[in-house]
Amino acid sequence: MDTADRLELTTRHTQEAVTEDELEALLAEDDPSAYIGLAPTGEMHIGHLTTIRKLADLLKADIGVTVLVADLHAHLDDEKSPFDLLDARSAYYEETIRGMIEAAGEDPDDVSFVRGTEFQLNEEYTLEMYRMAAETTLARARRAGSEVVRESDSPNLGGLLYPLMQSLDVDALDADIAYGGVDQRGIYMLAREILPDHGGESPICLFAPLLSGLSGGKISASDDASKVNLNDSPDEVIAKISDAYCTMGDVEDNGVLEYLQYLVFPILDEHGEDFVVERPEEYGGNLVYEDYGSLEADFVSEELHPADLKPAVGIAISEIIDPIRKRLDDQPELLAAAYPEKYGDR
């Protein structure tokens, strides 16, 4: 595969590469590596799946991929995960991410998994963290983590260490590319700035867009209607999509369209399949789409009505998460241990 093809695979369906010139030069070399870090806090949902699906593209582009299950980060961020649940939630996250990678058409065994506690307690790592803490102002740390870490007028110290540790993770994992949602941008810009003074190199950064929730606005962990959970039943998925915000002709904050663009069509493309919207003959019959752009054009022109689109999207998403759902259903102890208040009595 030539450099141009690798670059197209690496950047497609992303929001930004910092910088694309650096990325292109990297891809002209052998054995580049990328990492993504996820803190095991709340249950994983369709928003995570759109981000993790991108790992399939990186693997196809012959980029080595490491997934960091950032257990310590999950506790440092305002104790979103209690310390005694870190192991259980880390196990649930790893197993679920493996299922996502498989659902995207790649072998999860081709991905390296590591937990933060496996290296973030090492003497060398800890010493560099102290050095960074001594050199980084409170304002700079807060600004870097403002889109990621829960903020307040009187923040806990853990949330301020979070971006410093995430910057160090890039070097500790020997990653050329730091990949994550665009909400991570502030942290990785900090990493590009300070890592060269701490024995590392400025990482190339690849950012996925943050997609809208199904009820409009951002996905909310506390609003079940705003997201599809990965263990939702087919009926639950279809019902959530049916109730989703999807105003005729409007693409802004439209989670239904965004999940088509960043999840459904990329996976259908991998399988060489089209997206079919079933309609009665009296309303023009079925519509068949080979690509997202054609579907969006019909939606904007009002040729495609939300009432026809939503059922097809619900079925498609349910089929995509089906192997993940089965993986979790076959291991109920994972969710019960990770989230005992919700699943412990089942």
C-alpha positions as CSV (number, residue, x, y, z in Angstrom):
1,M,0.0,0.0,0.0
2,D,1.5,3.4,-1.0
3,T,1.6,6.4,1.2
4,A,-1.3,8.2,-0.4
5,D,-3.6,5.2,0.2
6,R,-2.4,4.9,3.8
7,L,-3.0,8.6,4.4
8,E,-6.6,8.4,3.0
9,L,-7.4,5.4,5.2
10,T,-5.9,7.1,8.3
11,T,-7.7,10.4,7.9
12,R,-11.1,9.5,6.5
13,H,-14.0,10.1,8.8
14,T,-11.8,12.2,11.1
15,Q,-12.2,15.9,12.0
16,E,-8.5,17.0,12.1
17,A,-5.0,15.8,11.8
18,V,-2.2,17.8,13.5
19,T,-0.5,18.0,11.2
20,E,-1.4,16.2,8.0
21,D,2.1,16.9,6.6
22,E,3.7,15.3,9.6
23,L,1.3,12.3,9.2
24,E,2.1,11.9,5.6
25,A,5.9,11.9,6.3
26,L,5.3,9.3,9.0
27,L,3.3,7.0,6.8
28,A,6.1,7.0,4.3
29,E,8.2,5.1,6.9
30,D,7.8,1.6,8.2
31,D,6.0,0.5,11.4
32,P,4.3,3.7,12.6
33,S,2.2,3.3,15.8
34,A,-0.9,4.9,17.3
35,Y,-2.7,4.7,20.6
36,I,-6.0,5.7,22.0
37,G,-6.8,6.0,25.7
38,L,-10.2,5.4,27.3
39,A,-10.9,5.9,30.9
40,P,-13.2,3.1,32.2
41,T,-16.0,5.2,33.8
42,G,-19.6,4.8,32.6
43,E,-21.0,2.1,30.3
44,M,-19.8,2.2,26.7
45,H,-22.3,3.3,24.1
46,I,-22.6,4.0,20.3
47,G,-20.5,7.1,20.6
48,H,-17.6,5.0,21.7
49,L,-18.2,2.6,18.8
50,T,-17.9,5.3,16.2
51,T,-14.5,6.2,17.6
52,I,-13.3,2.6,18.0
53,R,-14.4,1.7,14.5
54,K,-11.7,4.0,13.3
55,L,-9.1,1.6,14.6
56,A,-10.0,-0.8,11.8
57,D,-8.8,1.9,9.3
58,L,-5.5,2.3,11.2
59,L,-4.9,-1.5,11.2
60,K,-5.7,-1.6,7.4
61,A,-3.1,1.2,7.0
62,D,-0.5,-1.0,8.6
63,I,-0.3,1.1,11.7
64,G,0.3,-0.6,15.0
65,V,-2.5,0.1,17.5
66,T,-2.4,0.2,21.3
67,V,-5.5,0.7,23.4
68,L,-4.9,2.1,26.8
69,V,-7.5,1.3,29.4
70,A,-6.7,4.3,31.5
71,D,-7.8,3.0,34.9
72,L,-6.0,5.5,37.1
73,H,-7.4,8.4,34.9
74,A,-10.9,7.1,35.6
75,H,-10.4,7.7,39.3
76,L,-8.5,10.9,39.0
77,D,-11.3,12.6,37.1
78,D,-13.5,13.5,40.1
79,E,-13.6,9.8,41.1
80,K,-15.9,8.9,38.2
81,S,-14.9,5.3,38.9
82,P,-14.5,4.3,42.6
83,F,-11.1,2.8,43.3
84,D,-12.6,-0.6,44.2
85,L,-14.3,-0.8,40.8
86,L,-11.3,0.0,38.6
87,D,-10.4,-3.6,37.9
88,A,-14.0,-4.7,37.1
89,R,-14.6,-1.7,34.8
90,S,-11.3,-2.1,33.1
91,A,-12.1,-5.8,32.3
92,Y,-15.6,-4.7,31.0
93,Y,-14.0,-2.0,28.8
94,E,-11.4,-4.2,27.3
95,E,-13.9,-7.0,26.5
96,T,-16.3,-4.5,25.0
97,I,-13.6,-2.8,22.9
98,R,-12.6,-6.2,21.6
99,G,-16.2,-6.7,20.5
100,M,-16.2,-3.3,18.8
101,I,-13.1,-4.0,16.8
102,E,-14.5,-7.3,15.7
103,A,-17.8,-5.7,14.7
104,A,-15.8,-3.3,12.6
105,G,-14.3,-6.2,10.7
106,E,-10.8,-6.5,12.3
107,D,-9.2,-9.0,14.6
108,P,-8.9,-7.6,18.2
109,D,-5.9,-9.8,18.7
110,D,-4.0,-7.5,16.4
111,V,-4.4,-4.7,18.9
112,S,-2.3,-4.4,22.1
113,F,-4.2,-3.7,25.3
114,V,-2.5,-2.1,28.3
115,R,-3.8,-0.7,31.6
116,G,-2.5,2.5,33.1
117,T,-1.5,0.8,36.3
118,E,0.9,-1.4,34.4
119,F,3.3,1.5,33.8
120,Q,2.0,4.7,35.3
121,L,3.3,3.7,38.8
122,N,6.9,3.2,37.5
123,E,9.6,5.3,39.0
124,E,10.7,6.9,35.7
125,Y,7.1,7.8,34.8
126,T,6.4,9.2,38.2
127,L,9.5,11.3,38.2
128,E,8.7,12.9,34.9
129,M,5.1,13.6,36.1
130,Y,6.6,15.5,39.1
131,R,8.9,17.4,36.7
132,M,5.9,18.3,34.5
133,A,3.8,19.3,37.5
134,A,6.6,21.7,38.6
135,E,6.8,23.3,35.2
136,T,3.1,23.6,34.3
137,T,0.9,26.3,35.6
138,L,-2.5,25.7,37.2
139,A,-4.2,27.7,34.4
140,R,-2.4,25.7,31.7
141,A,-3.4,22.4,33.2
142,R,-7.0,23.4,33.6
143,R,-7.2,24.8,30.0
144,A,-5.7,21.6,28.6
145,G,-8.3,19.4,30.3
146,S,-11.3,21.6,30.1
147,E,-13.2,19.5,27.6
148,V,-12.4,16.2,29.2
149,V,-12.1,16.5,33.0
150,R,-15.1,17.5,35.1
151,E,-14.5,21.0,36.3
152,S,-15.6,23.1,39.2
153,D,-14.6,26.3,41.0
154,S,-12.5,24.3,43.4
155,P,-11.2,21.3,41.3
156,N,-9.6,18.2,42.8
157,L,-5.9,17.9,42.3
158,G,-6.4,14.6,40.4
159,G,-8.1,16.4,37.5
160,L,-5.1,18.7,37.1
161,L,-2.7,15.7,37.0
162,Y,-4.9,14.0,34.4
163,P,-3.6,16.0,31.3
164,L,0.0,15.7,32.5
165,M,-0.3,12.0,32.7
166,Q,-2.1,11.7,29.4
167,S,0.8,13.6,27.8
168,L,3.3,11.2,29.4
169,D,1.3,8.2,28.2
170,V,2.1,9.1,24.6
171,D,5.9,8.7,25.2
172,A,5.5,5.8,27.6
173,L,3.6,3.8,25.0
174,D,6.0,4.9,22.2
175,A,3.2,6.2,20.1
176,D,3.8,8.2,17.0
177,I,0.1,9.1,16.7
178,A,-2.3,10.1,19.5
179,Y,-5.8,9.3,18.5
180,G,-9.0,10.3,20.3
181,G,-12.1,12.5,20.2
182,V,-11.7,16.2,19.4
183,D,-12.4,16.9,23.0
184,Q,-8.9,15.6,23.7
185,R,-7.4,18.3,21.6
186,G,-6.3,20.6,24.5
187,I,-4.5,17.8,26.2
188,Y,-2.6,16.6,23.1
189,M,-1.6,20.2,22.2
190,L,-0.1,20.3,25.7
191,A,1.7,17.0,24.9
192,R,3.1,18.5,21.6
193,E,4.4,21.4,23.6
194,I,6.0,19.8,26.6
195,L,7.0,16.3,25.7
196,P,10.2,17.3,23.9
197,D,11.5,18.8,27.2
198,H,10.8,15.4,28.9
199,G,12.6,13.0,26.6
200,G,9.8,12.4,24.1
201,E,8.7,13.8,20.8
202,S,5.7,15.8,19.8
203,P,3.0,13.4,18.7
204,I,1.0,13.6,15.6
205,C,-2.6,14.0,16.6
206,L,-5.7,12.5,15.0
207,F,-9.1,13.6,16.1
208,A,-12.5,12.0,15.7
209,P,-15.5,14.3,15.7
210,L,-17.9,14.3,18.7
211,L,-21.2,13.2,17.4
212,S,-24.6,14.4,18.5
213,G,-26.9,12.6,20.9
214,L,-30.1,11.1,19.6
215,S,-32.1,13.7,21.6
216,G,-30.1,16.6,20.1
217,G,-27.0,18.2,21.6
218,K,-24.2,16.1,23.1
219,I,-24.5,12.5,24.2
220,S,-25.3,12.5,27.9
221,A,-24.3,9.6,30.2
222,S,-27.3,10.5,32.4
223,D,-29.8,10.7,29.5
224,D,-30.5,7.2,28.3
225,A,-32.6,8.5,25.3
226,S,-29.5,10.3,23.9
227,K,-27.6,7.2,23.2
228,V,-27.8,3.6,22.1
229,N,-26.2,1.3,24.7
230,L,-24.2,-1.6,23.3
231,N,-26.4,-4.1,25.2
232,D,-29.7,-2.6,24.1
233,S,-32.1,-5.1,22.6
234,P,-33.1,-4.8,19.0
235,D,-36.5,-3.4,20.0
236,E,-34.8,-0.8,22.3
237,V,-32.5,0.3,19.6
238,I,-35.3,0.7,17.0
239,A,-37.4,2.6,19.6
240,K,-34.6,5.0,20.5
241,I,-33.9,5.8,16.8
242,S,-37.7,6.2,16.2
243,D,-37.8,8.8,19.0
244,A,-34.6,10.5,17.9
245,Y,-34.3,14.1,16.9
246,C,-34.3,14.1,13.1
247,T,-36.0,17.2,11.6
248,M,-36.9,17.0,7.9
249,G,-34.1,18.4,5.8
250,D,-32.0,19.5,8.8
251,V,-28.5,18.0,9.2
252,E,-27.4,20.1,12.2
253,D,-27.2,18.2,15.5
254,N,-28.8,15.3,13.7
255,G,-27.4,12.2,15.5
256,V,-29.3,9.8,13.1
257,L,-27.5,11.2,10.1
258,E,-24.1,11.4,11.9
259,Y,-24.3,7.7,12.9
260,L,-25.0,6.8,9.3
261,Q,-22.0,8.8,8.1
262,Y,-19.5,7.7,10.7
263,L,-20.6,4.2,11.6
264,V,-23.2,2.6,9.4
265,F,-21.8,3.5,5.9
266,P,-18.1,2.8,6.8
267,I,-19.1,-0.7,8.0
268,L,-21.4,-1.4,5.0
269,D,-18.6,-0.3,2.8
270,E,-16.2,-2.8,4.3
271,H,-18.8,-5.6,3.5
272,G,-19.6,-4.2,0.0
273,E,-23.2,-3.6,0.9
274,D,-25.7,-0.8,0.2
275,F,-28.0,0.9,2.6
276,V,-31.7,0.2,1.8
277,V,-34.6,2.3,2.9
278,E,-37.8,0.4,2.5
279,R,-40.8,2.5,1.3
280,P,-44.3,1.5,0.0
281,E,-44.6,1.6,-3.7
282,E,-47.3,4.4,-3.3
283,Y,-44.5,6.6,-1.9
284,G,-41.9,5.8,-4.5
285,G,-40.7,2.4,-3.5
286,N,-37.4,1.5,-1.9
287,L,-34.4,3.7,-1.9
288,V,-30.9,2.2,-2.3
289,Y,-27.7,4.2,-1.3
290,E,-24.2,3.3,-2.1
291,D,-22.7,6.2,-0.1
292,Y,-23.7,8.7,2.6
293,G,-23.5,11.8,0.4
294,S,-26.3,10.6,-1.8
295,L,-28.5,9.9,1.2
296,E,-27.8,13.3,2.8
297,A,-28.6,15.0,-0.5
298,D,-32.0,13.2,-0.6
299,F,-32.7,14.1,3.0
300,V,-31.9,17.7,2.5
301,S,-34.1,17.9,-0.6
302,E,-36.8,16.2,1.4
303,E,-36.9,13.3,-1.0
304,L,-36.1,11.1,2.0
305,H,-38.5,11.5,4.9
306,P,-37.4,10.8,8.5
307,A,-40.3,8.5,9.0
308,D,-38.9,6.2,6.3
309,L,-35.2,6.7,7.3
310,K,-35.5,6.0,11.0
311,P,-36.6,2.3,10.8
312,A,-33.8,1.5,8.4
313,V,-31.3,3.2,10.6
314,G,-32.6,1.4,13.7
315,I,-32.3,-2.0,12.0
316,A,-28.8,-1.2,10.7
317,I,-27.4,-0.1,14.0
318,S,-29.0,-3.0,15.8
319,E,-27.3,-5.4,13.4
320,I,-23.9,-3.7,13.8
321,I,-24.0,-3.9,17.6
322,D,-25.5,-7.4,17.6
323,P,-22.1,-9.2,18.0
324,I,-21.2,-6.8,20.8
325,R,-24.5,-7.3,22.5
326,K,-24.1,-11.1,22.3
327,R,-20.6,-10.9,23.7
328,L,-21.9,-9.0,26.8
329,D,-25.0,-11.1,27.2
330,D,-22.8,-14.2,27.3
331,Q,-20.7,-12.6,30.1
332,P,-23.3,-11.0,32.5
333,E,-20.7,-11.0,35.3
334,L,-18.8,-8.3,33.5
335,L,-21.5,-5.7,33.8
336,A,-22.6,-6.9,37.2
337,A,-19.1,-6.4,38.6
338,A,-18.5,-3.1,36.8
339,Y,-21.8,-1.5,37.6
340,P,-23.2,-3.4,40.6
341,E,-25.9,-0.8,41.4
342,K,-27.5,-1.3,38.0
343,Y,-26.7,-5.0,37.2
344,G,-25.7,-6.6,40.5
345,D,-29.1,-8.1,41.3
346,R,-29.8,-9.5,37.8
